[in-house]
């Protein structure tokens, strides 16, 4: 039986759908019944509601050791997709507890239960920092602790260190470092918020760039690697490096709404996150824009998918076309 953590999130829910369609016996953990509804709605979105009932759900949390004991009973492989995605500095302690301590718990249970293989969905945020003589970030780019990183990036890097610890103790592992994951069904979180904001009439765009990937590609490559003899490797998963303005334009066109027209330059973004900080403290509300997200919006990082395309001989979905497809769902 296969265990999936984070089954109520974008990647985990799509992993569940793919595994069930493939005839696998699958167990997923959840924190509350409300969160399960997100996954159920995704199955309904794909018009496959009957497959949802094939999932065995167990209430647990990756930071709750006693609950994980029951979740791991009879399991032989694990897809660890659970994580807290936040760039709010106020969430620093929580994000490290869930992403680092929670991953350590998963690794410990995998070792204790002689799990055959563990797939960890990390992030390009955990990849290294490009040196002056380098142009592209790869799996081999070294992490520089002297450079500033968001709490989220640090937590994913720390989680990867736990995965490699497990590997040193005999656990077979695969680490995936996907870029910004585009996919349907979770419009109020992660990349789904881009669709929501554009639909509401987002006016601003930036000229920063990042690596983007469609969620079906992440799931397909994850399952392919888990079934292969490949282990103790990490893979960067991006279809293409794309400017944020172009992504927003594609979303706007697919939703038949107005494209963002105002260029938010770096200085403007730096002013905005400071204003957001003031307002969040005055009104005791969650941050909408932080120093890390402001900087990321105009940073031009380029990532390489050469390793995975060479080893698996794989192609990636065209992101702009995929945006059209999911907008029509």
Backbone as numpy.savetxt, mean C-alpha at the origin, in Angstrom:
# Nx Ny Nz CAx CAy CAz Cx Cy Cz
-4.05 -23.82 4.26 -4.89 -22.61 4.26 -4.02 -21.36 4.26
-4.53 -20.31 3.62 -3.78 -19.05 3.50 -4.38 -18.00 4.42
-3.52 -17.29 5.13 -3.96 -16.19 5.99 -3.65 -14.86 5.32
-4.63 -13.96 5.31 -4.44 -12.61 4.76 -4.70 -11.59 5.86
-3.71 -10.77 6.15 -3.91 -9.64 7.06 -4.23 -8.42 6.20
-4.96 -7.48 6.76 -5.32 -6.30 5.98 -6.36 -6.60 4.91
-7.16 -7.62 5.14 -8.17 -8.02 4.16 -9.32 -7.03 4.02
-9.34 -6.02 4.87 -10.38 -4.99 4.76 -9.82 -3.71 4.15
-8.64 -3.82 3.52 -8.03 -2.70 2.83 -7.96 -2.97 1.34
-7.47 -2.01 0.57 -7.47 -2.11 -0.88 -6.73 -3.34 -1.40
-5.47 -3.51 -1.00 -4.69 -4.64 -1.51 -5.19 -5.95 -0.93
-5.38 -5.99 0.38 -5.80 -7.23 1.02 -7.13 -7.75 0.49
-8.08 -6.85 0.26 -9.39 -7.26 -0.25 -9.27 -7.83 -1.66
-8.42 -7.23 -2.47 -8.21 -7.75 -3.83 -7.44 -9.07 -3.80
-6.55 -9.24 -2.84 -5.86 -10.52 -2.68 -6.88 -11.60 -2.33
-7.78 -11.28 -1.42 -8.82 -12.24 -1.03 -9.66 -12.65 -2.24
-10.08 -11.68 -3.03 -10.90 -11.98 -4.19 -10.15 -12.89 -5.17
-8.90 -12.58 -5.42 -8.09 -13.38 -6.35 -7.90 -14.81 -5.83
-7.60 -14.95 -4.54 -7.36 -16.28 -3.98 -8.63 -17.13 -4.00
-9.76 -16.52 -3.66 -11.02 -17.25 -3.67 -11.37 -17.68 -5.09
-11.16 -16.79 -6.05 -11.42 -17.13 -7.45 -10.54 -18.28 -7.92
-9.35 -18.40 -7.30 -8.40 -19.45 -7.68 -8.67 -20.76 -6.94
-9.70 -20.77 -6.10 -10.06 -21.99 -5.39 -9.29 -22.26 -4.12
-8.63 -21.25 -3.58 -7.85 -21.42 -2.36 -8.73 -21.34 -1.12
-8.29 -22.00 -0.05 -8.94 -21.87 1.25 -8.30 -20.68 1.95
-9.12 -19.71 2.30 -8.58 -18.44 2.78 -9.21 -18.03 4.11
-8.35 -17.52 4.98 -8.79 -16.94 6.25 -8.30 -15.50 6.31
-9.14 -14.63 6.82 -8.77 -13.21 6.93 -9.11 -12.72 8.33
-8.30 -11.80 8.82 -8.56 -11.23 10.14 -9.22 -9.86 9.98
-10.03 -9.50 10.96 -10.70 -8.21 10.93 -10.77 -7.66 12.34
-10.86 -6.33 12.46 -10.93 -5.71 13.78 -12.37 -5.48 14.24
-13.24 -5.12 13.30 -14.65 -4.94 13.66 -15.52 -5.25 12.44
-16.78 -5.55 12.69 -17.68 -5.97 11.61 -17.90 -4.88 10.58
-17.78 -3.63 10.98 -17.97 -2.52 10.04 -16.90 -2.56 8.96
-15.67 -2.92 9.34 -14.58 -2.94 8.38 -14.77 -4.04 7.33
-15.44 -5.15 7.73 -15.68 -6.24 6.79 -16.59 -5.78 5.65
-17.47 -4.84 5.95 -18.41 -4.35 4.93 -17.68 -3.76 3.73
-16.50 -3.18 3.96 -15.73 -2.60 2.85 -15.35 -3.68 1.86
-14.91 -4.83 2.38 -14.52 -5.94 1.52 -15.73 -6.53 0.83
-16.82 -6.65 1.57 -18.05 -7.18 0.98 -18.53 -6.29 -0.16
-18.42 -4.98 0.03 -18.84 -4.04 -1.00 -17.95 -4.16 -2.24
-16.67 -4.47 -2.03 -15.77 -4.63 -3.17 -16.17 -5.85 -4.00
-16.49 -6.95 -3.33 -16.94 -8.15 -4.03 -18.22 -7.85 -4.81
-19.10 -7.05 -4.21 -20.33 -6.67 -4.89 -20.03 -5.78 -6.10
-19.03 -4.92 -5.96 -18.64 -4.02 -7.05 -18.21 -4.82 -8.28
-17.53 -5.93 -8.03 -17.09 -6.80 -9.12 -18.15 -7.82 -9.53
-19.33 -7.68 -8.89 -20.46 -8.58 -9.18 -20.13 -10.05 -8.86
-19.45 -10.24 -7.74 -19.10 -11.58 -7.30 -19.41 -11.75 -5.80
-20.61 -11.39 -5.38 -20.97 -11.44 -3.95 -20.93 -12.85 -3.37
-21.18 -13.85 -4.20 -21.21 -15.23 -3.71 -19.84 -15.70 -3.24
-18.78 -15.13 -3.81 -17.42 -15.54 -3.43 -17.04 -15.04 -2.04
-17.69 -13.97 -1.60 -17.36 -13.39 -0.30 -17.60 -14.38 0.83
-18.62 -15.19 0.70 -18.98 -16.14 1.77 -17.96 -17.26 1.94
-17.04 -17.39 0.98 -16.02 -18.43 1.07 -14.87 -18.05 2.00
-14.83 -16.79 2.41 -13.76 -16.33 3.30 -14.08 -16.72 4.74
-13.08 -17.25 5.44 -13.23 -17.53 6.87 -12.68 -16.31 7.62
-13.55 -15.62 8.32 -13.15 -14.41 9.05 -12.91 -14.71 10.52
-11.81 -14.17 11.04 -11.51 -14.30 12.46 -11.17 -12.91 13.01
-11.83 -12.54 14.09 -11.58 -11.23 14.68 -10.24 -11.23 15.40
-9.36 -10.36 14.96 -8.01 -10.28 15.53 -7.38 -8.98 15.10
-6.26 -8.68 15.72 -5.49 -7.49 15.39 -4.02 -7.89 15.39
-3.24 -7.36 14.47 -1.84 -7.79 14.39 -1.02 -7.36 15.60
-1.58 -6.48 16.45 -0.88 -6.10 17.68 -1.41 -6.88 18.88
-2.38 -7.77 18.63 -3.00 -8.56 19.71 -2.50 -10.00 19.61
-1.49 -10.32 20.39 -0.85 -11.63 20.31 -1.80 -12.79 20.61
-2.59 -12.75 21.68 -3.49 -13.89 21.96 -4.46 -14.16 20.81
-4.98 -13.10 20.20 -5.94 -13.28 19.10 -5.27 -13.91 17.88
-4.00 -13.59 17.67 -3.28 -14.12 16.50 -3.04 -15.62 16.62
-3.00 -16.14 17.83 -2.78 -17.59 18.01 -3.88 -18.39 17.31
-5.11 -17.96 17.46 -6.23 -18.64 16.82 -6.19 -18.43 15.31
-5.79 -17.23 14.88 -5.77 -16.91 13.45 -4.76 -17.76 12.69
-3.68 -18.15 13.33 -2.61 -18.89 12.66 -2.82 -20.41 12.68
-3.83 -20.88 13.37 -4.05 -22.33 13.45 -4.34 -22.90 12.06
-3.53 -23.87 11.64 -3.75 -24.54 10.36 -3.31 -23.76 9.13
-2.58 -22.68 9.33 -2.13 -21.83 8.21 -0.77 -22.31 7.68
-0.59 -22.25 6.34 0.71 -22.63 5.78 1.39 -21.50 5.00
0.65 -20.45 4.63 1.28 -19.30 3.98 0.52 -18.03 4.35
1.22 -16.89 4.26 0.64 -15.63 4.76 0.91 -14.48 3.78
-0.14 -13.71 3.54 -0.01 -12.43 2.84 -0.23 -11.34 3.89
0.84 -10.63 4.22 0.73 -9.59 5.25 0.54 -8.23 4.57
-0.73 -7.81 4.49 -1.08 -6.56 3.81 -1.51 -5.47 4.79
-1.65 -5.80 6.06 -2.16 -4.85 7.04 -1.13 -3.77 7.35
-1.60 -2.53 7.42 -0.73 -1.41 7.78 -1.59 -0.19 8.06
-1.04 0.72 8.83 -1.69 2.02 9.02 -0.99 3.01 8.11
-1.76 3.64 7.23 -1.21 4.65 6.33 -1.63 6.02 6.86
-0.66 6.76 7.35 -0.93 8.10 7.87 0.35 8.92 7.79
0.18 10.20 7.48 1.32 11.11 7.44 1.16 12.22 8.47
0.22 12.00 9.39 -0.02 12.95 10.47 0.98 12.66 11.59
1.84 13.63 11.95 2.83 13.42 13.02 2.21 12.96 14.34
0.94 13.29 14.55 0.28 12.88 15.79 0.08 11.38 15.86
0.17 10.72 14.73 -0.03 9.26 14.68 1.29 8.49 14.78
2.38 9.18 15.09 3.70 8.55 15.07 3.75 7.27 15.91
3.33 7.35 17.15 3.42 6.17 18.03 2.53 5.03 17.54
1.32 5.38 17.10 0.38 4.36 16.64 0.87 3.69 15.37
1.40 4.49 14.45 1.85 3.94 13.17 3.04 3.02 13.36
3.91 3.34 14.30 5.06 2.47 14.56 4.61 1.19 15.27
3.63 1.32 16.14 3.14 0.14 16.86 2.51 -0.85 15.89
1.64 -0.34 15.01 0.94 -1.23 14.07 1.89 -1.76 13.01
2.64 -0.88 12.38 3.44 -1.29 11.22 4.72 -2.04 11.59
5.35 -1.67 12.69 6.59 -2.36 13.07 6.32 -3.49 14.06
5.68 -3.14 15.19 5.40 -4.17 16.20 4.45 -5.22 15.65
3.44 -4.77 14.90 2.49 -5.70 14.32 3.16 -6.67 13.36
4.07 -6.16 12.54 4.81 -7.02 11.61 5.71 -7.99 12.35
6.33 -7.51 13.44 7.16 -8.40 14.26 6.33 -9.56 14.79
5.10 -9.28 15.20 4.21 -10.34 15.68 3.91 -11.35 14.58
3.62 -10.86 13.39 3.33 -11.75 12.26 4.54 -12.64 11.97
5.72 -12.05 11.96 6.95 -12.82 11.72 7.14 -13.88 12.79
6.94 -13.51 14.04 7.12 -14.46 15.14 6.16 -15.65 15.02
4.91 -15.37 14.66 3.93 -16.44 14.51 4.25 -17.31 13.29
4.76 -16.69 12.24 5.16 -17.46 11.06 6.27 -18.45 11.41
7.24 -17.99 12.19 8.35 -18.86 12.59 7.85 -19.97 13.52
7.02 -19.58 14.49 6.53 -20.55 15.48 5.64 -21.61 14.85
4.95 -21.25 13.76 4.03 -22.18 13.12 4.59 -22.79 11.84
5.89 -22.62 11.62 6.57 -23.20 10.46 5.86 -22.86 9.15
5.49 -21.58 9.01 4.83 -21.12 7.78 5.78 -21.29 6.60
5.24 -21.77 5.49 6.08 -22.04 4.32 6.63 -20.77 3.68
5.79 -19.73 3.60 6.22 -18.52 2.92 5.39 -17.32 3.36
6.04 -16.19 3.48 5.38 -14.94 3.89 5.61 -13.88 2.83
4.52 -13.27 2.37 4.61 -12.15 1.44 4.24 -10.88 2.19
5.12 -9.91 2.20 4.88 -8.65 2.89 4.72 -7.53 1.88
3.59 -6.83 1.95 3.34 -5.69 1.08 3.86 -4.43 1.77
4.99 -3.96 1.33 5.62 -2.78 1.90 5.25 -1.56 1.06
6.22 -0.73 0.71 5.94 0.49 -0.04 7.24 1.02 -0.65
7.11 1.79 -1.72 8.30 2.45 -2.26 8.85 3.47 -1.27
8.03 3.83 -0.27 8.49 4.76 0.76 9.63 4.16 1.58
9.72 2.81 1.59 10.76 2.13 2.36 12.01 1.86 1.55
12.00 2.23 0.27 13.20 2.05 -0.54 14.24 3.10 -0.14
15.45 2.98 -0.68 16.53 3.85 -0.25 16.45 5.27 -0.76
17.47 6.03 -0.39 17.55 7.44 -0.77 18.59 7.60 -1.88
18.18 8.23 -2.94 19.04 8.33 -4.10 20.28 9.18 -3.79
21.43 8.69 -4.20 22.70 9.39 -3.99 22.93 10.38 -5.14
23.84 11.33 -4.94 24.08 12.35 -5.98 24.42 11.78 -7.35
25.10 10.62 -7.37 25.50 10.03 -8.65 24.43 9.11 -9.25
23.29 8.95 -8.55 22.23 8.05 -9.01 21.05 8.85 -9.57
20.31 8.21 -10.47 19.15 8.86 -11.07 17.85 8.12 -10.78
17.95 6.81 -10.57 16.76 5.98 -10.40 16.85 5.17 -9.11
15.73 5.07 -8.40 15.68 4.29 -7.16 15.34 2.84 -7.50
16.16 1.92 -7.00 15.95 0.49 -7.21 15.90 -0.23 -5.87
15.78 -1.54 -5.93 15.78 -2.36 -4.72 17.11 -2.30 -3.99
18.15 -1.91 -4.69 19.50 -1.88 -4.12 19.88 -0.50 -3.58
19.05 0.50 -3.81 19.36 1.85 -3.31 19.39 1.83 -1.79
20.44 2.38 -1.22 20.63 2.31 0.23 19.81 3.37 0.98
19.25 2.92 2.09 18.50 3.81 2.99 19.50 4.67 3.75
19.28 5.97 3.74 20.17 6.90 4.44 19.45 7.44 5.67
19.83 6.98 6.86 19.14 7.41 8.08 19.36 8.89 8.40
20.34 9.51 7.75 20.62 10.91 8.01 19.65 11.83 7.26
18.96 11.29 6.27 18.01 12.10 5.51 16.63 12.06 6.16
15.85 13.12 5.98 14.50 13.14 6.59 13.56 12.15 5.92
12.76 11.46 6.73 11.77 10.53 6.23 10.48 10.72 7.01
9.36 10.45 6.38 8.08 10.52 7.09 8.00 9.37 8.09
7.13 9.53 9.08 6.94 8.46 10.07 6.46 7.19 9.38
5.65 7.37 8.34 5.15 6.21 7.59 6.31 5.47 6.93
7.20 6.21 6.27 8.35 5.58 5.61 9.22 4.85 6.61
9.46 5.48 7.74 10.30 4.87 8.79 9.64 3.58 9.30
8.31 3.63 9.44 7.60 2.45 9.96 7.66 1.29 8.97
7.56 1.59 7.68 7.63 0.52 6.68 9.05 -0.02 6.57
10.03 0.84 6.70 11.42 0.39 6.69 11.68 -0.49 7.92
11.17 -0.07 9.08 11.31 -0.87 10.29 10.61 -2.21 10.16
9.45 -2.22 9.50 8.73 -3.46 9.28 9.54 -4.41 8.39
10.19 -3.85 7.39 11.02 -4.68 6.51 12.18 -5.30 7.29
12.71 -4.57 8.24 13.80 -5.12 9.06 13.30 -6.34 9.84
12.04 -6.31 10.27 11.46 -7.47 10.96 11.30 -8.65 10.00
10.92 -8.36 8.76 10.80 -9.42 7.75 12.15 -10.07 7.50
13.18 -9.27 7.36 14.53 -9.82 7.11 15.03 -10.58 8.34
14.60 -10.16 9.53 14.95 -10.93 10.74 14.36 -12.32 10.64
13.10 -12.38 10.20 12.46 -13.68 10.02 13.18 -14.53 9.00
13.63 -13.90 7.94 14.38 -14.62 6.91 15.67 -15.22 7.48
16.33 -14.46 8.33 17.56 -14.95 8.96 17.29 -16.11 9.90
16.06 -16.22 10.38 15.69 -17.31 11.27 15.05 -18.48 10.52
15.16 -18.45 9.19 14.72 -19.59 8.40 13.40 -19.44 7.67
12.74 -18.30 7.80 11.46 -18.07 7.15 11.68 -17.62 5.70
10.96 -18.22 4.76 11.04 -17.79 3.37 10.12 -16.58 3.19
10.67 -15.50 2.64 9.90 -14.26 2.54 9.99 -13.65 1.14
8.99 -12.83 0.85 8.96 -11.98 -0.33 8.52 -10.60 0.14
9.24 -9.57 -0.26 8.84 -8.20 0.05 8.48 -7.49 -1.25
7.32 -6.86 -1.26 6.88 -6.08 -2.41 6.90 -4.60 -2.03
7.45 -3.78 -2.90 7.48 -2.34 -2.69 6.68 -1.65 -3.79
5.34 -1.66 -3.66 4.52 -1.02 -4.69 4.57 0.50 -4.58
4.34 1.14 -5.73 4.22 2.59 -5.73 2.84 2.98 -5.25
2.35 4.12 -5.70 0.99 4.55 -5.35 0.03 3.58 -6.03
-0.76 2.88 -5.22 -1.62 1.82 -5.76 -2.99 2.38 -6.14
-3.33 2.24 -7.41 -4.61 2.70 -7.92 -5.58 1.52 -7.96
-6.76 1.73 -7.41 -7.75 0.65 -7.41 -9.10 1.15 -6.92
-10.17 0.40 -7.17 -11.53 0.83 -6.82 -11.98 0.36 -5.44
-13.07 0.97 -4.99 -13.76 0.46 -3.81 -13.41 1.09 -2.49
-12.28 1.78 -2.43 -11.86 2.38 -1.15 -11.60 3.86 -1.38
-12.67 4.59 -1.68 -12.57 5.97 -2.14 -12.24 6.96 -1.03
-12.32 6.55 0.22 -12.07 7.48 1.33 -10.70 7.29 1.96
-9.86 6.47 1.35 -8.54 6.24 1.92 -7.51 6.03 0.82
-6.25 6.28 1.15 -5.17 6.08 0.20 -5.38 6.83 -1.10
-5.02 6.19 -2.21 -5.15 6.82 -3.52 -6.60 7.07 -3.90
-7.52 6.36 -3.26 -8.94 6.55 -3.55 -9.38 7.99 -3.28
-8.69 8.66 -2.35 -9.03 10.04 -2.02 -8.78 10.97 -3.20
-7.86 10.59 -4.10 -7.61 11.41 -5.28 -8.88 11.49 -6.13
-9.55 10.35 -6.30 -10.78 10.31 -7.07 -11.87 11.14 -6.38
-11.96 10.99 -5.06 -12.98 11.72 -4.31 -12.77 13.22 -4.38
-11.52 13.66 -4.24 -11.23 15.10 -4.26 -11.43 15.69 -5.64
-11.01 14.97 -6.67 -11.21 15.47 -8.03 -12.70 15.56 -8.35
-13.46 14.58 -7.93 -14.91 14.58 -8.17 -15.57 15.77 -7.50
-15.02 16.18 -6.35 -15.59 17.32 -5.62 -15.13 18.66 -6.18
-14.19 18.62 -7.15 -13.75 19.86 -7.77 -12.40 20.36 -7.33
-11.43 19.46 -7.20 -10.08 19.85 -6.82 -9.53 20.87 -7.82
-8.99 21.97 -7.31 -8.52 23.05 -8.19 -7.02 23.02 -8.44
-6.25 22.41 -7.52 -4.80 22.51 -7.56 -4.13 21.23 -8.06
-3.02 21.40 -8.73 -2.18 20.28 -9.13 -0.72 20.63 -8.86
0.13 19.63 -8.79 1.57 19.84 -8.62 2.29 19.10 -9.73
3.55 19.43 -9.89 4.35 18.82 -10.95 5.37 17.82 -10.41
5.15 17.38 -9.18 5.98 16.30 -8.65 5.59 15.00 -9.33
6.33 13.94 -9.08 6.03 12.66 -9.71 6.34 11.51 -8.76
5.78 10.35 -9.08 6.04 9.15 -8.30 5.73 7.94 -9.18
5.96 6.76 -8.62 5.64 5.53 -9.33 4.22 5.11 -9.02
3.47 4.69 -10.03 2.09 4.26 -9.86 1.92 2.83 -10.35
0.98 2.11 -9.74 0.72 0.73 -10.13 -0.74 0.41 -9.89
-1.32 -0.42 -10.76 -2.71 -0.84 -10.60 -2.78 -2.01 -9.63
-3.80 -2.03 -8.80 -3.91 -3.07 -7.77 -3.96 -4.49 -8.35
-4.56 -4.73 -9.54 -4.52 -6.10 -10.08 -3.10 -6.58 -10.34
-2.20 -5.67 -10.72 -0.81 -6.06 -10.95 -0.11 -6.43 -9.64
-0.40 -5.70 -8.58 0.19 -6.01 -7.27 -0.24 -7.40 -6.83
-1.53 -7.69 -6.97 -2.07 -8.98 -6.55 -1.53 -10.11 -7.43
-1.53 -9.88 -8.73 -1.06 -10.91 -9.66 0.40 -11.27 -9.40
1.24 -10.27 -9.21 2.66 -10.53 -8.99 2.89 -11.16 -7.62
2.14 -10.70 -6.62 2.27 -11.27 -5.27 1.97 -12.76 -5.28
0.86 -13.14 -5.90 0.47 -14.56 -5.92 1.42 -15.39 -6.79
1.89 -14.80 -7.86 2.84 -15.50 -8.73 4.14 -15.79 -7.99
4.63 -14.82 -7.26 5.87 -15.00 -6.50 5.69 -16.00 -5.36
4.51 -15.98 -4.74 4.26 -16.91 -3.64 4.22 -18.36 -4.12
3.77 -18.57 -5.35 3.70 -19.92 -5.90 5.03 -20.37 -6.52
5.95 -19.43 -6.69 7.23 -19.74 -7.34 8.26 -20.22 -6.32
9.41 -20.58 -6.82 10.52 -20.97 -5.95 11.31 -19.75 -5.48
10.96 -18.59 -5.96 11.66 -17.35 -5.59 11.35 -16.99 -4.14
12.36 -16.70 -3.39 12.16 -16.26 -2.01 13.35 -15.43 -1.54
13.13 -14.74 -0.42 14.15 -13.87 0.19 14.60 -12.78 -0.78
13.63 -12.21 -1.49 13.89 -11.13 -2.44 12.85 -10.03 -2.25
13.20 -8.83 -2.70 12.23 -7.73 -2.70 12.09 -7.21 -4.12
10.90 -6.70 -4.44 10.62 -6.24 -5.79 9.87 -4.91 -5.77
10.36 -3.97 -6.55 9.66 -2.70 -6.72 8.57 -2.89 -7.77
7.34 -2.52 -7.41 6.22 -2.70 -8.32 5.66 -1.34 -8.74
6.05 -0.91 -9.93 5.45 0.28 -10.51 5.23 0.02 -12.00
4.14 0.56 -12.51 3.90 0.45 -13.95 4.65 1.55 -14.68
4.65 2.75 -14.07 5.26 3.89 -14.71 5.45 5.02 -13.71
6.46 5.84 -13.94 6.63 7.07 -13.17 5.81 8.16 -13.85
4.89 8.77 -13.10 3.94 9.71 -13.69 3.86 10.99 -12.86
3.74 12.11 -13.55 3.57 13.41 -12.90 2.18 13.47 -12.28
2.08 14.01 -11.07 0.80 14.06 -10.36 -0.27 14.79 -11.17
0.10 15.86 -11.87 -0.87 16.59 -12.69 -1.53 15.67 -13.72
-0.71 14.79 -14.32 -1.24 13.90 -15.35 -2.20 12.86 -14.76
-1.89 12.40 -13.55 -2.80 11.47 -12.87 -4.13 12.15 -12.58
-4.07 13.36 -12.04 -5.29 14.09 -11.71 -6.11 14.39 -12.96
-5.43 14.71 -14.06 -6.14 14.97 -15.32 -6.86 13.72 -15.82
-6.18 12.57 -15.71 -6.80 11.31 -16.14 -8.03 10.99 -15.30
-7.93 11.23 -14.00 -9.07 10.99 -13.12 -10.22 11.92 -13.47
-9.89 13.20 -13.66 -10.93 14.18 -14.00 -11.62 13.82 -15.31
-10.84 13.43 -16.31 -11.42 13.07 -17.61 -12.31 11.84 -17.49
-11.86 10.87 -16.68 -12.64 9.63 -16.54 -13.95 9.88 -15.77
-13.94 10.88 -14.89 -15.13 11.20 -14.11 -15.99 12.28 -14.78
-15.53 12.73 -15.96 -16.23 13.77 -16.73 -16.41 15.04 -15.91
-15.34 15.40 -15.22 -15.37 16.62 -14.41 -14.21 17.52 -14.81
-14.15 18.70 -14.26 -13.15 19.69 -14.63 -11.76 19.31 -14.11
-10.76 19.50 -14.95 -9.39 19.25 -14.54 -8.91 20.33 -13.56
-8.01 19.97 -12.63 -7.40 21.00 -11.78 -6.62 21.98 -12.67
-6.74 23.28 -12.39 -6.15 24.28 -13.28 -5.08 25.16 -12.64
-4.92 25.07 -11.33 -3.99 25.97 -10.64 -2.74 25.20 -10.22
-1.58 25.64 -10.68 -0.33 24.99 -10.32 0.07 25.39 -8.90
0.08 24.43 -8.00 0.51 24.65 -6.62 2.02 24.47 -6.56
2.74 25.56 -6.60 4.20 25.50 -6.62 4.74 25.13 -5.23
6.01 24.72 -5.15 6.58 24.30 -3.86 6.39 25.30 -2.73
6.60 26.59 -2.99 6.45 27.59 -1.94 5.01 27.63 -1.44
4.07 27.52 -2.36 2.65 27.51 -1.99 2.34 26.31 -1.10
2.88 25.14 -1.46 2.64 23.94 -0.67 3.25 24.05 0.72
4.43 24.68 0.81 5.08 24.86 2.10 4.26 25.78 3.00
3.65 26.80 2.42 2.80 27.70 3.19 1.53 26.97 3.63
0.98 26.18 2.72 -0.29 25.48 3.01 -0.18 24.51 4.17
0.95 23.74 4.22 1.03 22.75 5.30 1.19 23.44 6.65
1.80 24.61 6.66 1.93 25.35 7.92 0.58 25.91 8.38
-0.20 26.37 7.42 -1.55 26.84 7.74 -2.40 25.68 8.26
-2.26 24.53 7.61 -3.00 23.34 8.03 -2.61 22.94 9.45
-1.33 23.07 9.78 -0.85 22.74 11.14 -1.52 23.65 12.17
-1.60 24.94 11.85 -2.23 25.90 12.76 -3.71 25.58 12.95
-4.40 25.34 11.85 -5.83 25.06 11.92 -6.13 23.76 12.65
-5.28 22.76 12.44 -5.50 21.47 13.11 -5.35 21.59 14.61
-4.48 22.47 15.05 -4.29 22.68 16.49 -5.40 23.54 17.10
-5.88 24.49 16.32 -6.95 25.36 16.82 -8.26 24.58 16.93
-8.57 23.81 15.90 -9.86 23.11 15.85 -9.76 21.64 16.26
-8.56 21.21 16.70 -8.33 19.84 17.16 -8.85 18.84 16.10
-8.33 18.98 14.92 -8.76 18.11 13.82 -7.56 17.42 13.18
-7.81 16.38 12.42 -6.75 15.62 11.79 -6.11 16.42 10.67
-4.81 16.27 10.53 -4.07 16.99 9.50 -4.49 16.55 8.11
-4.69 17.53 7.22 -5.00 17.26 5.82 -3.75 17.35 4.95
-2.76 18.11 5.42 -1.52 18.31 4.68 -0.39 18.47 5.68
0.67 17.71 5.51 1.81 17.79 6.42 3.06 18.18 5.65
4.13 18.40 6.37 5.40 18.72 5.73 5.82 17.62 4.78
5.63 16.36 5.20 6.04 15.21 4.38 5.22 15.11 3.11
3.88 15.28 3.22 3.04 15.16 2.02 3.22 16.36 1.10
3.48 17.52 1.68 3.74 18.70 0.84 5.01 18.51 0.03
6.05 18.04 0.67 7.32 17.81 -0.03 7.16 16.73 -1.10
6.42 15.67 -0.77 6.21 14.58 -1.73 5.45 15.05 -2.96
4.60 16.06 -2.79 3.77 16.52 -3.90 4.57 17.20 -5.01
5.75 17.73 -4.65 6.56 18.38 -5.69 7.92 17.70 -5.90
8.18 16.62 -5.18 9.41 15.85 -5.39 9.29 15.02 -6.66
10.39 14.87 -7.36 10.38 14.11 -8.62 11.25 12.87 -8.48
10.66 11.83 -7.90 11.37 10.57 -7.72 11.09 9.63 -8.88
12.10 8.91 -9.29 11.95 7.95 -10.39 12.34 6.57 -9.90
11.46 5.61 -10.10 11.67 4.25 -9.62 11.81 3.29 -10.80
12.57 2.22 -10.57 12.79 1.23 -11.62 12.04 -0.07 -11.32
11.37 -0.62 -12.33 10.72 -1.92 -12.19 11.48 -3.00 -12.95
12.72 -2.71 -13.28 13.51 -3.62 -14.12 13.66 -5.01 -13.51
13.84 -5.09 -12.20 14.07 -6.38 -11.57 12.87 -7.31 -11.76
11.69 -6.85 -11.46 10.51 -7.72 -11.55 10.15 -8.02 -13.00
10.31 -7.05 -13.89 9.97 -7.31 -15.30 10.97 -8.28 -15.93
12.20 -8.24 -15.47 13.22 -9.15 -16.01 13.02 -10.57 -15.50
12.80 -10.70 -14.20 12.69 -12.03 -13.59 11.37 -12.72 -13.95
10.27 -11.98 -13.91 8.97 -12.58 -14.16 8.49 -12.41 -15.61
9.25 -11.65 -16.40 8.86 -11.41 -17.79 7.43 -10.87 -17.84
7.16 -9.89 -17.02 5.79 -9.41 -16.86 5.61 -8.01 -17.42
4.40 -7.70 -17.79 4.00 -6.36 -18.20 3.05 -5.79 -17.16
2.92 -4.47 -17.16 2.01 -3.81 -16.24 0.87 -3.15 -16.99
-0.26 -3.04 -16.32 -1.41 -2.35 -16.91 -1.08 -0.87 -17.10
-1.63 -0.30 -18.17 -1.49 1.14 -18.39 -2.35 1.87 -17.36
-1.72 2.73 -16.57 -2.41 3.39 -15.47 -3.55 4.28 -15.95
-3.33 5.05 -17.00 -4.37 5.96 -17.49 -5.59 5.19 -18.00
-5.36 4.08 -18.67 -6.46 3.25 -19.14 -7.18 2.59 -17.98
-6.41 2.15 -16.98 -7.01 1.51 -15.81 -7.88 2.47 -15.03
-7.46 3.73 -14.97 -8.26 4.75 -14.29 -9.62 4.87 -14.97
-9.64 4.83 -16.28 -10.91 4.88 -17.03 -11.79 3.69 -16.68
-11.17 2.52 -16.59 -11.93 1.30 -16.35 -12.57 1.29 -14.96
-11.81 1.67 -13.94 -12.37 1.60 -12.58 -13.34 2.74 -12.32
-13.20 3.84 -13.05 -14.14 4.95 -12.88 -15.51 4.58 -13.43
-15.53 3.59 -14.31 -16.78 3.16 -14.93 -17.51 2.10 -14.11
-16.83 1.57 -13.07 -17.44 0.51 -12.25 -18.65 1.04 -11.46
